Amino acid sequence: MYNICTYKLISKIIMYDTIIIGQGPAGITAGIYAARREMKTLILGKEAGGQIIWAGEIENYPGFINISNFELITRFNDHALASGVEVKTAEVKKIEKKADGNFVLFTEKDQFEAKTVIITMGLAPRRLAVPGELELSGRGVSYCANCDGPLYRGKEVAVIGSGNSAFDAAEVLSKIASKVYLIARGDKFKAFDSLVEEVKRRENIDIITNAKIETIEGKEKVDGIVYTDVDDKIIKLPLDGIFVEIGRIASTDLVSEFVERDSKDQILADEKQATKTPGLFAAGDVVVSDYKQITIAMGQATVAALSAYQYIQGAEATIQATVK
Ligand SMILES: Cc1cc2nc3c(=O)[nH]c(=O)nc-3n(C[C@H](O)[C@H](O)[C@H](O)COP(=O)(O)OP(=O)(O)OC[C@H]3O[C@@H](n4cnc5c(N)ncnc54)[C@H](O)[C@@H]3O)c2cc1C
């Protein structure tokens, strides 16, 4: 008799019914639903919360008129743990599919085996890709105004970008820093008009348009940025901090051999959130979809977990039929 919550130790590798990659809203939701189906479930996530870490206050998550990102993350994790999900903080570095159809997932230190995998790897901040950015990341270069803003009280900072997240970051930082420069590549903004107007009203925010960032300067920490202006003049702006807000991208090379991807490296999944590889499901922002929101990620993750359960039941019924 095969039981869905059966697990076995194979050469010290624990077998899971499902392993979820990512600990954002989609990963947590998939975990809760899988555990409710008595699946032995593990979430492997680089960090708790996913992109909600950057969100500040959330005002469109039903049940809470207004909730802080950190409170929501804590509630998500408490819920997953209470449901019986195992959660480990680790980055999945490699995935292999075995001849028997199971998956082996490798982190820096461990390996885990699973009958199914649910990918909820979300989106990551897009890098500027200029000299100095990586070297000074965490030493003046930041991708999160809500997290790192308080470190720049009374200091001079720049926000790079022209969309909602850039204008939002500039608005947040204007209450902390003495001076904020919002530096945009062109002269058109992709942010909501109301947000642009709000930022324009702030006395300590200067908007610089038609600027091409060349380098981020500094030895131990950021001391400025160099950009080319509309007249091709090189300008150096002394700064204490730089917040890069130029959008988010899917980083899915890890699973490239197992899934179809679009031109933005987002994963294609069908209505069951299944990918082209049997047993491998994907949900949330990492999947091709027009809208990226917590509730959408959660809805897809619910489908993915229930589909993974159905997949295991189908596979086990086939094994039983063969054994008879
Ligand atoms: C500034 C900002 C504000 C937002 N505000 C709102 C809002 O008010 N309301 C709303 O509904 N939505 C909002 N969103 C969107 C919302 O955050 C996303 O839609 C949601 O977080 C998507 O959830 P997810 O689980 O699919 O992906 P993510 O939240 O991106 O989580 C994916 C997780 O997977 C991890 N991961 C990636 N690769 C690996 C790997 N190899 N191994 C282990 N872990 C890995 C990542 O580190 C990350 O933690 C906002 C987004 C941003 C950036």
The ligand as an ORCA input file, in Angstrom:
! r2SCAN-3c Opt
* xyz 0 1
  C       8.095     47.337     -4.353
  C       6.987     46.322     -4.573
  C       5.727     46.552     -4.054
  C       4.690     45.618     -4.253
  N       3.460     45.884     -3.699
  C       2.467     44.982     -3.860
  C       1.179     45.210     -3.259
  O       0.953     46.215     -2.559
  N       0.218     44.272     -3.474
  C       0.428     43.136     -4.230
  O      -0.488     42.328     -4.369
  N       1.645     42.905     -4.796
  C       2.654     43.794     -4.640
  N       3.865     43.558     -5.210
  C       4.037     42.334     -6.028
  C       4.204     41.105     -5.139
  O       5.246     41.329     -4.211
  C       4.501     39.886     -6.000
  O       3.462     39.702     -6.943
  C       4.621     38.621     -5.151
  O       5.616     38.777     -4.158
  C       4.968     37.411     -6.029
  O       5.151     36.298     -5.203
  P       6.039     35.046     -5.657
  O       6.034     34.130     -4.489
  O       5.564     34.563     -6.965
  O       7.507     35.590     -5.943
  P       8.523     36.399     -5.011
  O       7.784     37.230     -4.028
  O       9.450     37.066     -5.964
  O       9.304     35.268     -4.209
  C      10.194     34.401     -4.838
  C      11.234     33.913     -3.851
  O      11.995     32.840     -4.452
  C      13.356     32.978     -4.062
  N      14.232     32.246     -4.981
  C      14.544     32.551     -6.265
  N      15.420     31.653     -6.770
  C      15.656     30.747     -5.777
  C      16.484     29.597     -5.676
  N      17.246     29.171     -6.698
  N      16.507     28.910     -4.494
  C      15.759     29.326     -3.443
  N      14.953     30.412     -3.477
  C      14.904     31.116     -4.638
  C      13.572     34.481     -4.114
  O      14.736     34.833     -3.389
  C      12.263     34.987     -3.480
  O      12.385     35.057     -2.092
  C       4.924     44.441     -5.007
  C       6.204     44.202     -5.528
  C       7.231     45.121     -5.311
  C       8.608     44.835     -5.873
*
